[in-house]
Amino acid sequence: LLAAIERYLKVDHDAEYRELERRVNYMIRAMSRIPGLKAETHVPPIANHVPHLRLTWEKDAFDFNAGQVARKMMEGDPPIAISRRGERLLHVSVWMMRPGEHEIVARRLEEVFKGV
């Protein structure tokens, strides 16, 4: 507990937040190249109050739902867990990712949505 408090007091929280925004923006740019897919930043109002990637799409844009996307992501290489929030709504948390992992997740999401 002491180590966690000491780390919290030493961290540049503004810099950490900017890094999370950078990761989400990278993913938004990658997902925005896919017709029918809407990618945006979402900051939950309470828990994990940091930038997340939110993906939504209309039923006629793709013939799969959020559960199927989440399953394909887990079955891929590497397996990636993402949060399904609705029939056509996904949230991707970037705050637990190591440097560069957001690029891997974006690539895998592109593969799933493009049917590669």
TADA-V942126 format. One line per field, one symbol per residue. phi: phi as a letter, one per 20 degrees, with the letter a starting at -180 (. if undefined). A space follows every 10 residues. Layout:
phi->???
This chain:
phi->.ffffffgfe feffffffff fffffgffgf fffdgnddcb ecdgfcflfc fceddcbege fbebdffffg ffffeecefc eceedagcbc cdedfefegn fffffffffg fffemf
